[in-house]
């Protein structure tokens, strides 16, 4: 299982809304145009295909980042409201039962 960060800058409201509906099934919204996901390699491929079917590849940049455990553990957030509500995936959620030492 991999930790992935997906970012987008979708021009069209319609395409952005369609993409949001798809992405919320794969992860949690970390920011307006950023999703944090815990995905298997096959699921990443399926998600990329779905994203490509929604976006206009000439207008809508979408970036996928695969993160290592040490990167996720070092994640910092400066959004008190979001942190307090625990809407972000935490390292303990991503690696439940694994050692998150730093």
C-alpha positions in Angstrom: 0.0 0.0 0.0 1.3 3.4 -0.9 0.7 6.9 0.4 -0.2 9.3 -2.4 -0.8 13.0 -2.7 -3.0 14.1 -5.6 -3.1 17.8 -6.5 -5.2 19.4 -9.2 -5.9 22.8 -10.8 -9.1 22.1 -12.7 -10.4 25.0 -14.8 -14.0 23.9 -15.2 -16.4 23.8 -12.3 -18.2 20.8 -13.8 -15.0 18.8 -14.3 -13.7 19.8 -10.8 -17.0 18.7 -9.2 -16.9 15.4 -11.1 -13.2 14.9 -10.0 -14.1 15.7 -6.4 -16.8 13.0 -6.4 -14.3 10.4 -7.7 -11.4 11.4 -5.4 -13.5 11.4 -2.2 -13.9 7.7 -2.7 -10.2 7.2 -2.7 -8.9 9.4 0.1 -9.5 12.5 2.2 -9.4 16.1 1.1 -6.4 17.8 2.7 -7.0 21.1 1.0 -9.3 22.6 -1.7 -7.4 20.9 -4.5 -5.3 18.3 -2.6 -6.2 14.8 -1.6 -4.3 12.3 0.6 -4.8 8.7 -0.4 -3.7 5.3 0.8 -3.7 3.2 -2.3 -2.4 -0.1 -3.8 -0.5 0.1 -7.0 -3.4 -1.4 -9.0 -5.8 1.1 -7.5 -3.4 4.0 -8.4 -3.6 2.9 -12.1 -7.4 2.7 -11.9 -7.6 6.1 -10.3 -5.3 7.6 -12.9 -7.6 6.2 -15.7 -10.7 7.7 -14.0 -8.9 11.1 -13.6 -7.9 11.1 -17.3 -11.4 10.4 -18.4 -12.7 13.5 -16.5 -10.1 16.1 -17.0 -9.1 18.1 -20.1 -5.4 17.2 -20.4 -4.7 20.5 -22.2 -6.2 22.7 -19.5 -6.3 20.7 -16.2 -3.0 19.9 -14.5 -3.2 16.9 -12.1 -0.1 15.7 -10.2 0.3 12.4 -8.3 3.0 12.1 -5.7 4.0 8.9 -4.0 5.2 9.6 -0.4 7.5 7.5 1.7 6.7 6.8 5.4 9.4 9.2 6.6 7.9 12.0 4.5 4.4 11.4 5.8 5.6 11.3 9.4 7.3 14.7 8.9 4.2 16.3 7.5 3.3 19.6 9.0 0.0 21.4 8.9 -0.7 25.0 9.7 -4.4 24.9 9.6 -5.7 24.8 13.2 -9.3 24.2 12.2 -8.5 21.3 9.9 -6.1 19.7 12.4 -8.5 20.1 15.3 -11.3 18.5 13.3 -8.8 15.8 12.2 -9.8 15.8 8.6 -6.3 15.0 7.4 -4.9 11.5 7.3 -2.4 11.1 10.1 0.6 8.9 10.0 -1.0 6.6 12.5 -4.1 6.2 10.3 -1.9 5.5 7.3 0.2 2.9 9.1 -2.1 1.6 11.8 -0.1 -0.9 13.8 3.3 0.0 12.3 6.1 1.8 14.1 5.9 5.5 13.2 9.2 6.5 14.9 11.0 9.3 13.3 
